[in-house]
């Protein structure tokens, strides 16, 4: 009678069929690390850009009477890419960036013409609350 586990080459090949080679595992691990690294770097860049935009908006528009009346003190501002695309279609130009602005008295959309160079925030813009616009 033969042994319950055969050592024939056909049996060994059939038993290893689902196993992944170390090379495939190494490639998958490195690819996963690269993907995670890219996601982390992208998140840090996005956070850094929004932090810089918030500080520039606070400097440039923090004392604006319209902002103070409707939003109060500006706490944060985040780029809203979806509404920025809608505004670009509305105005027919991609020169404006829309920020979701959160203040001590309320929230609104700050629609500002892009600045030059490292200055994200330009000098022209308006505040949109609900469907009403206020010139800055």
N, CA, C and O atoms as CSV, one atom per row, in Angstrom:
chain,resi,resn,atom,element,x,y,z
A,1,UNK,N,N,0.841,-1.166,0.000
A,1,UNK,CA,C,0.000,0.000,0.000
A,1,UNK,C,C,0.892,1.238,0.000
A,1,UNK,O,O,1.951,1.255,0.628
A,2,UNK,N,N,0.462,2.244,-0.694
A,2,UNK,CA,C,1.287,3.445,-0.796
A,2,UNK,C,C,1.035,4.361,0.396
A,2,UNK,O,O,0.007,4.282,1.069
A,3,UNK,N,N,1.995,5.216,0.625
A,3,UNK,CA,C,1.899,6.166,1.738
A,3,UNK,C,C,0.789,7.188,1.461
A,3,UNK,O,O,0.525,7.520,0.305
A,4,UNK,N,N,0.137,7.687,2.527
A,4,UNK,CA,C,-0.965,8.652,2.310
A,4,UNK,C,C,-0.491,9.937,1.646
A,4,UNK,O,O,-1.270,10.568,0.931
A,5,UNK,N,N,0.726,10.337,1.849
A,5,UNK,CA,C,1.239,11.550,1.220
A,5,UNK,C,C,2.338,11.162,0.252
A,5,UNK,O,O,3.396,10.678,0.657
A,6,UNK,N,N,2.092,11.367,-0.972
A,6,UNK,CA,C,3.046,10.989,-1.996
A,6,UNK,C,C,4.091,12.070,-2.150
A,6,UNK,O,O,3.800,13.252,-1.967
A,7,UNK,N,N,5.293,11.679,-2.480
A,7,UNK,CA,C,6.373,12.626,-2.712
A,7,UNK,C,C,6.662,12.764,-4.191
A,7,UNK,O,O,7.739,13.221,-4.576
A,8,UNK,N,N,5.727,12.380,-5.010
A,8,UNK,CA,C,5.941,12.484,-6.450
A,8,UNK,C,C,5.939,13.949,-6.880
A,8,UNK,O,O,5.292,14.774,-6.235
A,9,UNK,N,N,6.655,14.291,-7.961
A,9,UNK,CA,C,6.700,15.680,-8.442
A,9,UNK,C,C,5.324,16.232,-8.772
A,9,UNK,O,O,5.084,17.420,-8.556
A,10,UNK,N,N,4.426,15.433,-9.278
A,10,UNK,CA,C,3.079,15.916,-9.613
A,10,UNK,C,C,2.340,16.349,-8.361
A,10,UNK,O,O,1.625,17.352,-8.374
A,11,UNK,N,N,2.510,15.589,-7.268
A,11,UNK,CA,C,1.841,15.931,-6.017
A,11,UNK,C,C,2.414,17.223,-5.436
A,11,UNK,O,O,1.667,18.077,-4.960
A,12,UNK,N,N,3.737,17.366,-5.477
A,12,UNK,CA,C,4.363,18.588,-4.933
A,12,UNK,C,C,3.949,19.815,-5.724
A,12,UNK,O,O,3.701,20.866,-5.133
A,13,UNK,N,N,3.868,19.713,-7.032
A,13,UNK,CA,C,3.465,20.854,-7.862
A,13,UNK,C,C,2.015,21.233,-7.570
A,13,UNK,O,O,1.678,22.417,-7.532
A,14,UNK,N,N,1.167,20.247,-7.365
A,14,UNK,CA,C,-0.241,20.523,-7.091
A,14,UNK,C,C,-0.418,21.147,-5.718
A,14,UNK,O,O,-1.312,21.972,-5.531
A,15,UNK,N,N,0.401,20.780,-4.766
A,15,UNK,CA,C,0.241,21.309,-3.414
A,15,UNK,C,C,0.755,22.740,-3.292
A,15,UNK,O,O,0.336,23.443,-2.372
A,16,UNK,N,N,1.639,23.207,-4.167
A,16,UNK,CA,C,2.175,24.567,-4.115
A,16,UNK,C,C,1.429,25.522,-5.026
A,16,UNK,O,O,1.839,26.675,-5.161
A,17,UNK,N,N,0.372,25.095,-5.643
A,17,UNK,CA,C,-0.307,25.881,-6.660
A,17,UNK,C,C,-0.764,27.260,-6.153
A,17,UNK,O,O,-0.635,28.236,-6.891
A,18,UNK,N,N,-1.285,27.377,-4.939
A,18,UNK,CA,C,-1.829,28.645,-4.445
A,18,UNK,C,C,-0.812,29.508,-3.721
A,18,UNK,O,O,-1.140,30.638,-3.361
A,19,UNK,N,N,0.387,29.041,-3.492
A,19,UNK,CA,C,1.378,29.793,-2.740
A,19,UNK,C,C,1.999,30.884,-3.606
A,19,UNK,O,O,2.290,30.670,-4.782
A,20,UNK,N,N,2.197,32.051,-3.007
A,20,UNK,CA,C,2.831,33.165,-3.725
A,20,UNK,C,C,4.332,33.106,-3.508
A,20,UNK,O,O,4.805,32.733,-2.435
A,21,UNK,N,N,5.055,33.470,-4.514
A,21,UNK,CA,C,6.509,33.452,-4.396
A,21,UNK,C,C,6.965,34.642,-3.555
A,21,UNK,O,O,6.261,35.649,-3.479
A,22,UNK,N,N,8.125,34.538,-2.928
A,22,UNK,CA,C,8.641,35.653,-2.137
A,22,UNK,C,C,8.842,36.928,-2.964
A,22,UNK,O,O,8.691,38.032,-2.441
A,23,UNK,N,N,9.177,36.785,-4.234
A,23,UNK,CA,C,9.358,37.955,-5.097
A,23,UNK,C,C,8.043,38.716,-5.268
A,23,UNK,O,O,8.023,39.945,-5.208
A,24,UNK,N,N,6.957,37.992,-5.477
A,24,UNK,CA,C,5.649,38.629,-5.632
A,24,UNK,C,C,5.250,39.331,-4.340
A,24,UNK,O,O,4.721,40.442,-4.376
A,25,UNK,N,N,5.498,38.697,-3.206
A,25,UNK,CA,C,5.184,39.311,-1.921
A,25,UNK,C,C,6.015,40.570,-1.689
A,25,UNK,O,O,5.500,41.572,-1.193
A,26,UNK,N,N,7.289,40.522,-2.042
A,26,UNK,CA,C,8.157,41.689,-1.881
A,26,UNK,C,C,7.693,42.840,-2.768
A,26,UNK,O,O,7.665,43.989,-2.327
A,27,UNK,N,N,7.331,42.543,-4.011
A,27,UNK,CA,C,6.845,43.580,-4.927
A,27,UNK,C,C,5.540,44.186,-4.403
A,27,UNK,O,O,5.348,45.400,-4.465
A,28,UNK,N,N,4.651,43.344,-3.891
A,28,UNK,CA,C,3.384,43.845,-3.339
A,28,UNK,C,C,3.632,44.732,-2.122
A,28,UNK,O,O,2.981,45.765,-1.966
A,29,UNK,N,N,4.567,44.337,-1.261
A,29,UNK,CA,C,4.869,45.124,-0.063
A,29,UNK,C,C,5.460,46.482,-0.437
A,29,UNK,O,O,5.052,47.508,0.105
A,30,UNK,N,N,6.417,46.488,-1.362
A,30,UNK,CA,C,7.037,47.749,-1.792
A,30,UNK,C,C,5.997,48.644,-2.472
A,30,UNK,O,O,5.970,49.851,-2.233
A,31,UNK,N,N,5.148,48.062,-3.310
A,31,UNK,CA,C,4.099,48.846,-3.977
A,31,UNK,C,C,3.141,49.449,-2.963
A,31,UNK,O,O,2.732,50.602,-3.102
A,32,UNK,N,N,2.787,48.687,-1.956
A,32,UNK,CA,C,1.908,49.195,-0.901
A,32,UNK,C,C,2.548,50.345,-0.141
A,32,UNK,O,O,1.888,51.341,0.152
A,33,UNK,N,N,3.827,50.213,0.178
A,33,UNK,CA,C,4.537,51.292,0.871
A,33,UNK,C,C,4.617,52.554,0.022
A,33,UNK,O,O,4.451,53.662,0.532
A,34,UNK,N,N,4.867,52.390,-1.259
A,34,UNK,CA,C,4.931,53.549,-2.154
A,34,UNK,C,C,3.568,54.229,-2.232
A,34,UNK,O,O,3.494,55.457,-2.194
A,35,UNK,N,N,2.495,53.459,-2.340
A,35,UNK,CA,C,1.152,54.022,-2.398
A,35,UNK,C,C,0.816,54.787,-1.124
A,35,UNK,O,O,0.311,55.907,-1.188
A,36,UNK,N,N,1.090,54.194,0.022
A,36,UNK,CA,C,0.815,54.860,1.293
A,36,UNK,C,C,1.648,56.134,1.422
A,36,UNK,O,O,1.146,57.156,1.892
A,37,UNK,N,N,2.906,56.085,1.012
A,37,UNK,CA,C,3.771,57.268,1.070
A,37,UNK,C,C,3.231,58.395,0.200
A,37,UNK,O,O,3.236,59.556,0.610
A,38,UNK,N,N,2.766,58.059,-0.998
A,38,UNK,CA,C,2.195,59.072,-1.888
A,38,UNK,C,C,0.936,59.692,-1.288
A,38,UNK,O,O,0.738,60.904,-1.368
A,39,UNK,N,N,0.097,58.870,-0.693
A,39,UNK,CA,C,-1.127,59.389,-0.072
A,39,UNK,C,C,-0.804,60.306,1.105
A,39,UNK,O,O,-1.435,61.350,1.267
A,40,UNK,N,N,0.162,59.930,1.917
A,40,UNK,CA,C,0.554,60.758,3.058
A,40,UNK,C,C,1.138,62.085,2.570
A,40,UNK,O,O,0.788,63.145,3.090
A,41,UNK,N,N,2.023,62.032,1.576
A,41,UNK,CA,C,2.620,63.272,1.040
A,41,UNK,C,C,1.556,64.174,0.428
A,41,UNK,O,O,1.576,65.387,0.641
A,42,UNK,N,N,0.636,63.600,-0.324
A,42,UNK,CA,C,-0.446,64.385,-0.911
A,42,UNK,C,C,-1.301,65.047,0.152
A,42,UNK,O,O,-1.680,66.210,0.016
A,43,UNK,N,N,-1.604,64.316,1.205
A,43,UNK,CA,C,-2.382,64.882,2.305
A,43,UNK,C,C,-1.654,66.015,2.999
A,43,UNK,O,O,-2.259,67.031,3.341
A,44,UNK,N,N,-0.345,65.845,3.212
A,44,UNK,CA,C,0.435,66.907,3.847
A,44,UNK,C,C,0.496,68.162,2.983
A,44,UNK,O,O,0.405,69.276,3.500
A,45,UNK,N,N,0.648,67.989,1.679
A,45,UNK,CA,C,0.667,69.140,0.770
A,45,UNK,C,C,-0.681,69.846,0.794
A,45,UNK,O,O,-0.733,71.074,0.869
A,46,UNK,N,N,-1.776,69.083,0.731
A,46,UNK,CA,C,-3.119,69.673,0.760
A,46,UNK,C,C,-3.343,70.437,2.056
A,46,UNK,O,O,-3.869,71.550,2.044
A,47,UNK,N,N,-2.946,69.841,3.172
A,47,UNK,CA,C,-3.090,70.498,4.461
A,47,UNK,C,C,-2.231,71.763,4.528
A,47,UNK,O,O,-2.674,72.789,5.044
A,48,UNK,N,N,-1.006,71.690,4.008
A,48,UNK,CA,C,-0.115,72.855,4.023
A,48,UNK,C,C,-0.637,74.004,3.188
A,48,UNK,O,O,-0.560,75.160,3.603
A,49,UNK,N,N,-1.170,73.697,2.010
A,49,UNK,CA,C,-1.724,74.735,1.142
A,49,UNK,C,C,-2.921,75.396,1.818
A,49,UNK,O,O,-3.053,76.619,1.790
A,50,UNK,N,N,-3.791,74.594,2.423
A,50,UNK,CA,C,-4.958,75.160,3.087
A,50,UNK,C,C,-4.577,75.977,4.316
A,50,UNK,O,O,-5.215,76.988,4.610
A,51,UNK,N,N,-3.551,75.549,5.028
A,51,UNK,CA,C,-3.085,76.316,6.185
A,51,UNK,C,C,-2.522,77.662,5.742
A,51,UNK,O,O,-2.779,78.685,6.377
A,52,UNK,N,N,-1.760,77.663,4.660
A,52,UNK,CA,C,-1.211,78.909,4.141
A,52,UNK,C,C,-2.335,79.812,3.636
A,52,UNK,O,O,-2.306,81.020,3.869
A,53,UNK,N,N,-3.315,79.242,2.954
A,53,UNK,CA,C,-4.448,80.030,2.459
A,53,UNK,C,C,-5.229,80.632,3.618
A,53,UNK,O,O,-5.644,81.789,3.547
A,54,UNK,N,N,-5.434,79.867,4.681
A,54,UNK,CA,C,-6.155,80.381,5.848
A,54,UNK,C,C,-5.431,81.583,6.440
A,54,UNK,O,O,-6.059,82.596,6.751
A,55,UNK,N,N,-4.125,81.477,6.598
A,55,UNK,CA,C,-3.382,82.605,7.187
A,55,UNK,C,C,-3.410,83.829,6.279
A,55,UNK,O,O,-3.508,84.955,6.767
A,56,UNK,N,N,-3.326,83.623,4.958
A,56,UNK,CA,C,-3.391,84.760,4.039
A,56,UNK,C,C,-4.776,85.399,4.035
A,56,UNK,O,O,-4.894,86.622,3.963
A,57,UNK,N,N,-5.817,84.586,4.110
A,57,UNK,CA,C,-7.183,85.124,4.159
A,57,UNK,C,C,-7.391,85.891,5.459
A,57,UNK,O,O,-8.001,86.959,5.453
A,58,UNK,N,N,-6.896,85.366,6.563
A,58,UNK,CA,C,-7.017,86.067,7.842
A,58,UNK,C,C,-6.287,87.406,7.805
A,58,UNK,O,O,-6.796,88.401,8.322
A,59,UNK,N,N,-5.099,87.441,7.198
A,59,UNK,CA,C,-4.336,88.688,7.099
A,59,UNK,C,C,-5.040,89.708,6.214
A,59,UNK,O,O,-5.166,90.877,6.578
A,60,UNK,N,N,-5.499,89.255,5.044
A,60,UNK,CA,C,-6.029,90.174,4.055
A,60,UNK,C,C,-7.478,90.583,4.326
A,60,UNK,O,O,-7.846,91.735,4.095
A,61,UNK,N,N,-8.299,89.658,4.810
A,61,UNK,CA,C,-9.730,89.936,4.954
A,61,UNK,C,C,-10.240,89.842,6.391
A,61,UNK,O,O,-11.435,90.015,6.629
A,62,UNK,N,N,-9.365,89.574,7.343
A,62,UNK,CA,C,-9.781,89.412,8.739
A,62,UNK,C,C,-10.413,90.642,9.344
A,62,UNK,O,O,-11.271,90.529,10.220
A,63,UNK,N,N,-10.009,91.815,8.897
A,63,UNK,CA,C,-10.551,93.073,9.440
A,63,UNK,C,C,-11.582,93.707,8.512
A,63,UNK,O,O,-12.037,94.821,8.771
A,64,UNK,N,N,-11.955,93.019,7.439
A,64,UNK,CA,C,-12.939,93.550,6.490
A,64,UNK,C,C,-14.297,93.655,7.179
A,64,UNK,O,O,-14.752,92.686,7.786
A,65,UNK,N,N,-14.954,94.821,7.096
A,65,UNK,CA,C,-16.241,95.012,7.782
A,65,UNK,C,C,-17.320,94.012,7.346
A,65,UNK,O,O,-18.133,93.579,8.162
A,66,UNK,N,N,-17.324,93.649,6.059
A,66,UNK,CA,C,-18.330,92.689,5.573
A,66,UNK,C,C,-18.092,91.318,6.205
A,66,UNK,O,O,-19.039,90.649,6.619
A,67,UNK,N,N,-16.834,90.905,6.279
A,67,UNK,CA,C,-16.492,89.624,6.891
A,67,UNK,C,C,-16.842,89.643,8.372
A,67,UNK,O,O,-17.448,88.700,8.882
A,68,UNK,N,N,-16.465,90.705,9.057
A,68,UNK,CA,C,-16.743,90.797,10.485
A,68,UNK,C,C,-18.242,90.783,10.766
A,68,UNK,O,O,-18.688,90.184,11.745
A,69,UNK,N,N,-19.013,91.437,9.915
A,69,UNK,CA,C,-20.470,91.490,10.118
A,69,UNK,C,C,-21.123,90.124,9.935
A,69,UNK,O,O,-21.983,89.737,10.726
A,70,UNK,N,N,-20.721,89.393,8.899
A,70,UNK,CA,C,-21.409,88.144,8.558
A,70,UNK,C,C,-20.752,86.881,9.125
A,70,UNK,O,O,-21.445,85.914,9.443
A,71,UNK,N,N,-19.417,86.883,9.253
A,71,UNK,CA,C,-18.719,85.686,9.714
A,71,UNK,C,C,-18.067,85.850,11.077
A,71,UNK,O,O,-17.820,84.866,11.774
A,72,UNK,N,N,-17.787,87.086,11.455
A,72,UNK,CA,C,-17.033,87.317,12.680
A,72,UNK,C,C,-15.556,87.064,12.430
A,72,UNK,O,O,-15.052,87.308,11.333
A,73,UNK,N,N,-14.871,86.580,13.440
A,73,UNK,CA,C,-13.446,86.280,13.316
A,73,UNK,C,C,-13.269,84.991,12.500
A,73,UNK,O,O,-13.927,83.985,12.766
A,74,UNK,N,N,-12.379,85.035,11.513
A,74,UNK,CA,C,-12.139,83.876,10.654
A,74,UNK,C,C,-11.324,82.842,11.429
A,74,UNK,O,O,-10.238,83.134,11.928
A,75,UNK,N,N,-11.879,81.609,11.521
A,75,UNK,CA,C,-11.169,80.519,12.189
A,75,UNK,C,C,-10.445,79.620,11.201
A,75,UNK,O,O,-9.314,79.203,11.451
A,76,UNK,N,N,-11.095,79.318,10.070
A,76,UNK,CA,C,-10.454,78.446,9.090
A,76,UNK,C,C,-11.026,78.700,7.703
A,76,UNK,O,O,-12.133,79.216,7.549
A,77,UNK,N,N,-10.241,78.326,6.703
A,77,UNK,CA,C,-10.669,78.440,5.305
A,77,UNK,C,C,-10.061,77.267,4.542
A,77,UNK,O,O,-8.853,77.034,4.593
A,78,UNK,N,N,-10.918,76.533,3.833
A,78,UNK,CA,C,-10.468,75.381,3.058
A,78,UNK,C,C,-10.895,75.543,1.619
A,78,UNK,O,O,-12.017,75.963,1.337
A,79,UNK,N,N,-10.003,75.211,0.712
A,79,UNK,CA,C,-10.315,75.306,-0.716
A,79,UNK,C,C,-11.440,74.338,-1.051
A,79,UNK,O,O,-11.395,73.164,-0.682
A,80,UNK,N,N,-12.454,74.843,-1.755
A,80,UNK,CA,C,-13.581,74.028,-2.193
A,80,UNK,C,C,-13.463,73.873,-3.705
A,80,UNK,O,O,-13.896,74.744,-4.458
A,81,UNK,N,N,-12.874,72.757,-4.149
A,81,UNK,CA,C,-12.606,72.569,-5.583
A,81,UNK,C,C,-13.888,72.397,-6.384
A,81,UNK,O,O,-13.971,72.854,-7.524
A,82,UNK,N,N,-14.883,71.746,-5.805
A,82,UNK,CA,C,-16.136,71.526,-6.541
A,82,UNK,C,C,-16.822,72.847,-6.865
A,82,UNK,O,O,-17.219,73.078,-8.008
A,83,UNK,N,N,-16.964,73.706,-5.874
A,83,UNK,CA,C,-17.612,75.000,-6.106
A,83,UNK,C,C,-16.705,75.903,-6.942
A,83,UNK,O,O,-17.208,76.739,-7.693
A,84,UNK,N,N,-15.395,75.760,-6.833
A,84,UNK,CA,C,-14.473,76.540,-7.665
A,84,UNK,C,C,-14.715,76.250,-9.148
A,84,UNK,O,O,-14.674,77.161,-9.975
A,85,UNK,N,N,-14.968,74.978,-9.484
A,85,UNK,CA,C,-15.269,74.623,-10.874
A,85,UNK,C,C,-16.594,75.240,-11.315
A,85,UNK,O,O,-16.715,75.718,-12.444
A,86,UNK,N,N,-17.587,75.230,-10.424
A,86,UNK,CA,C,-18.884,75.830,-10.748
A,86,UNK,C,C,-18.749,77.338,-10.977
A,86,UNK,O,O,-19.353,77.886,-11.899
A,87,UNK,N,N,-17.961,77.998,-10.143
A,87,UNK,CA,C,-17.746,79.443,-10.284
A,87,UNK,C,C,-16.978,79.748,-11.567
A,87,UNK,O,O,-17.255,80.748,-12.229
A,88,UNK,N,N,-16.020,78.900,-11.923
A,88,UNK,CA,C,-15.273,79.076,-13.172
A,88,UNK,C,C,-16.222,79.022,-14.361
A,88,UNK,O,O,-16.083,79.802,-15.304
A,89,UNK,N,N,-17.180,78.111,-14.321
A,89,UNK,CA,C,-18.174,78.039,-15.395
A,89,UNK,C,C,-19.105,79.250,-15.361
A,89,UNK,O,O,-19.477,79.783,-16.407
A,90,UNK,N,N,-19.477,79.677,-14.162
A,90,UNK,CA,C,-20.376,80.828,-14.010
A,90,UNK,C,C,-19.748,82.107,-14.558
A,90,UNK,O,O,-20.411,82.870,-15.261
A,91,UNK,N,N,-18.478,82.347,-14.243
A,91,UNK,CA,C,-17.787,83.568,-14.669
A,91,UNK,C,C,-17.072,83.411,-16.003
A,91,UNK,O,O,-16.665,84.403,-16.607
A,92,UNK,N,N,-16.917,82.185,-16.466
A,92,UNK,CA,C,-16.220,81.943,-17.720
A,92,UNK,C,C,-14.717,82.098,-17.621
A,92,UNK,O,O,-14.041,82.287,-18.632
A,93,UNK,N,N,-14.184,82.019,-16.399
A,93,UNK,CA,C,-12.743,82.131,-16.195
A,93,UNK,C,C,-12.341,81.318,-14.969
A,93,UNK,O,O,-13.087,81.279,-13.991
A,94,UNK,N,N,-11.179,80.669,-14.998
A,94,UNK,CA,C,-10.719,79.896,-13.837
A,94,UNK,C,C,-9.912,80.730,-12.844
A,94,UNK,O,O,-9.176,80.173,-12.029
A,95,UNK,N,N,-10.040,82.058,-12.901
A,95,UNK,CA,C,-9.223,82.939,-12.073
A,95,UNK,C,C,-9.654,83.015,-10.612
A,95,UNK,O,O,-8.928,83.571,-9.788
A,96,UNK,N,N,-10.808,82.472,-10.280
A,96,UNK,CA,C,-11.322,82.574,-8.919
A,96,UNK,C,C,-11.213,81.240,-8.192
A,96,UNK,O,O,-11.439,80.179,-8.773
A,97,UNK,N,N,-10.863,81.313,-6.913
A,97,UNK,CA,C,-10.821,80.140,-6.044
A,97,UNK,C,C,-11.870,80.345,-4.959
A,97,UNK,O,O,-12.016,81.441,-4.417
A,98,UNK,N,N,-12.595,79.278,-4.652
A,98,UNK,CA,C,-13.636,79.348,-3.629
A,98,UNK,C,C,-13.118,78.675,-2.358
A,98,UNK,O,O,-12.576,77.570,-2.395
A,99,UNK,N,N,-13.301,79.364,-1.244
A,99,UNK,CA,C,-12.899,78.845,0.057
A,99,UNK,C,C,-14.131,78.694,0.937
A,99,UNK,O,O,-14.972,79.591,0.995
A,100,UNK,N,N,-14.238,77.566,1.617
A,100,UNK,CA,C,-15.237,77.409,2.676
A,100,UNK,C,C,-14.641,78.077,3.901
A,100,UNK,O,O,-13.631,77.623,4.439
A,101,UNK,N,N,-15.274,79.165,4.341
A,101,UNK,CA,C,-14.742,79.931,5.462
A,101,UNK,C,C,-15.643,79.733,6.678
A,101,UNK,O,O,-16.864,79.874,6.603
A,102,UNK,N,N,-15.008,79.405,7.796
A,102,UNK,CA,C,-15.730,79.215,9.052
A,102,UNK,C,C,-15.288,80.300,10.020
A,102,UNK,O,O,-14.104,80.445,10.323
A,103,UNK,N,N,-16.258,81.052,10.492
A,103,UNK,CA,C,-15.966,82.143,11.406
A,103,UNK,C,C,-16.675,81.975,12.737
A,103,UNK,O,O,-17.432,81.024,12.933
A,104,UNK,N,N,-16.426,82.903,13.650
A,104,UNK,CA,C,-17.016,82.829,14.981
A,104,UNK,C,C,-18.522,83.084,14.962
A,104,UNK,O,O,-19.234,82.638,15.861
A,105,UNK,N,N,-19.013,83.797,13.945
A,105,UNK,CA,C,-20.441,84.135,13.859
A,105,UNK,C,C,-21.190,83.338,12.797
A,105,UNK,O,O,-22.420,83.322,12.806
A,106,UNK,N,N,-20.484,82.680,11.885
A,106,UNK,CA,C,-21.155,81.934,10.834
A,106,UNK,C,C,-20.175,81.408,9.800
A,106,UNK,O,O,-18.960,81.550,9.933
A,107,UNK,N,N,-20.735,80.799,8.773
A,107,UNK,CA,C,-19.943,80.205,7.695
A,107,UNK,C,C,-20.383,80.776,6.354
A,107,UNK,O,O,-21.521,81.220,6.204
A,108,UNK,N,N,-19.489,80.762,5.395
A,108,UNK,CA,C,-19.830,81.235,4.057
A,108,UNK,C,C,-18.769,80.809,3.055
A,108,UNK,O,O,-17.794,80.141,3.397
A,109,UNK,N,N,-18.982,81.209,1.822
A,109,UNK,CA,C,-18.024,80.947,0.753
A,109,UNK,C,C,-17.325,82.250,0.414
A,109,UNK,O,O,-17.979,83.259,0.150
A,110,UNK,N,N,-16.028,82.234,0.421
A,110,UNK,CA,C,-15.232,83.382,0.033
A,110,UNK,C,C,-14.717,83.109,-1.364
A,110,UNK,O,O,-13.937,82.179,-1.571
A,111,UNK,N,N,-15.147,83.911,-2.323
A,111,UNK,CA,C,-14.765,83.722,-3.726
A,111,UNK,C,C,-13.768,84.820,-4.056
A,111,UNK,O,O,-14.124,85.996,-4.134
A,112,UNK,N,N,-12.515,84.423,-4.250
A,112,UNK,CA,C,-11.421,85.379,-4.379
A,112,UNK,C,C,-10.643,85.118,-5.650
A,112,UNK,O,O,-10.362,83.974,-6.006
A,113,UNK,N,N,-10.298,86.213,-6.334
A,113,UNK,CA,C,-9.437,86.097,-7.505
A,113,UNK,C,C,-8.052,85.671,-7.051
A,113,UNK,O,O,-7.535,86.172,-6.052
A,114,UNK,N,N,-7.456,84.745,-7.788
A,114,UNK,CA,C,-6.149,84.214,-7.414
A,114,UNK,C,C,-5.090,85.302,-7.371
A,114,UNK,O,O,-5.115,86.247,-8.160
A,115,UNK,N,N,-4.159,85.153,-6.434
A,115,UNK,CA,C,-3.044,86.070,-6.338
A,115,UNK,C,C,-1.889,85.619,-7.225
A,115,UNK,O,O,-2.011,84.659,-7.987
A,116,UNK,N,N,-0.790,86.312,-7.117
A,116,UNK,CA,C,0.401,86.015,-7.913
A,116,UNK,C,C,1.428,85.273,-7.065
A,116,UNK,O,O,1.575,85.556,-5.876
A,117,UNK,N,N,2.132,84.333,-7.667
A,117,UNK,CA,C,3.227,83.617,-7.006
A,117,UNK,C,C,2.753,82.827,-5.800
A,117,UNK,O,O,1.795,82.059,-5.886
A,118,UNK,N,N,3.438,83.024,-4.662
A,118,UNK,CA,C,3.095,82.309,-3.431
A,118,UNK,C,C,1.864,82.877,-2.747
A,118,UNK,O,O,1.356,82.295,-1.788
A,119,UNK,N,N,1.389,84.003,-3.235
A,119,UNK,CA,C,0.223,84.648,-2.649
A,119,UNK,C,C,-1.036,84.056,-3.280
A,119,UNK,O,O,-1.422,84.437,-4.386
A,120,UNK,N,N,-1.678,83.117,-2.565
A,120,UNK,CA,C,-2.880,82.467,-3.085
A,120,UNK,C,C,-4.059,83.423,-3.157
A,120,UNK,O,O,-4.938,83.272,-4.005
A,121,UNK,N,N,-4.076,84.395,-2.275
A,121,UNK,CA,C,-5.244,85.252,-2.091
A,121,UNK,C,C,-5.026,86.594,-2.771
A,121,UNK,O,O,-4.112,87.340,-2.420
A,122,UNK,N,N,-5.869,86.888,-3.740
A,122,UNK,CA,C,-5.782,88.164,-4.450
A,122,UNK,C,C,-6.558,89.266,-3.760
A,122,UNK,O,O,-7.048,89.089,-2.645
A,123,UNK,N,N,-6.670,90.411,-4.430
A,123,UNK,CA,C,-7.315,91.587,-3.838
A,123,UNK,C,C,-8.789,91.720,-4.195
A,123,UNK,O,O,-9.496,92.516,-3.577
A,124,UNK,N,N,-9.268,90.965,-5.170
A,124,UNK,CA,C,-10.670,91.053,-5.573
A,124,UNK,C,C,-11.422,89.840,-5.075
A,124,UNK,O,O,-10.913,88.720,-5.105
A,125,UNK,N,N,-12.647,90.074,-4.615
A,125,UNK,CA,C,-13.443,88.939,-4.193
A,125,UNK,C,C,-14.754,89.362,-3.581
A,125,UNK,O,O,-15.053,90.548,-3.443
A,126,UNK,N,N,-15.531,88.353,-3.216
A,126,UNK,CA,C,-16.796,88.613,-2.537
A,126,UNK,C,C,-17.148,87.430,-1.653
A,126,UNK,O,O,-16.630,86.325,-1.813
A,127,UNK,N,N,-18.037,87.698,-0.726
A,127,UNK,CA,C,-18.512,86.697,0.217
A,127,UNK,C,C,-19.885,86.231,-0.235
A,127,UNK,O,O,-20.759,87.048,-0.523
A,128,UNK,N,N,-20.076,84.922,-0.297
A,128,UNK,CA,C,-21.378,84.362,-0.676
A,128,UNK,C,C,-21.924,83.587,0.524
A,128,UNK,O,O,-21.321,82.626,1.000
A,129,UNK,N,N,-23.081,84.040,0.990
A,129,UNK,CA,C,-23.785,83.335,2.057
A,129,UNK,C,C,-25.154,82.980,1.508
A,129,UNK,O,O,-25.905,83.845,1.058
A,130,UNK,N,N,-25.466,81.694,1.551
A,130,UNK,CA,C,-26.650,81.153,0.892
A,130,UNK,C,C,-26.571,81.527,-0.584
A,130,UNK,O,O,-25.665,81.054,-1.270
A,131,UNK,N,N,-27.453,82.333,-1.093
A,131,UNK,CA,C,-27.375,82.736,-2.509
A,131,UNK,C,C,-27.141,84.237,-2.640
A,131,UNK,O,O,-27.315,84.807,-3.717
A,132,UNK,N,N,-26.747,84.869,-1.547
A,132,UNK,CA,C,-26.522,86.314,-1.554
A,132,UNK,C,C,-25.034,86.615,-1.570
A,132,UNK,O,O,-24.263,86.008,-0.826
A,133,UNK,N,N,-24.624,87.569,-2.435
A,133,UNK,CA,C,-23.222,87.950,-2.562
A,133,UNK,C,C,-22.988,89.326,-1.934
A,133,UNK,O,O,-23.814,90.232,-2.048
A,134,UNK,N,N,-21.835,89.452,-1.265
A,134,UNK,CA,C,-21.426,90.712,-0.636
A,134,UNK,C,C,-20.044,91.076,-1.160
A,134,UNK,O,O,-19.095,90.307,-1.009
A,135,UNK,N,N,-19.933,92.231,-1.768
A,135,UNK,CA,C,-18.650,92.700,-2.314
A,135,UNK,C,C,-17.683,93.007,-1.167
A,135,UNK,O,O,-18.068,93.595,-0.157
A,136,UNK,N,N,-16.441,92.605,-1.338
A,136,UNK,CA,C,-15.439,92.881,-0.299
A,136,UNK,C,C,-14.628,94.113,-0.639
A,136,UNK,O,O,-13.739,94.495,0.122
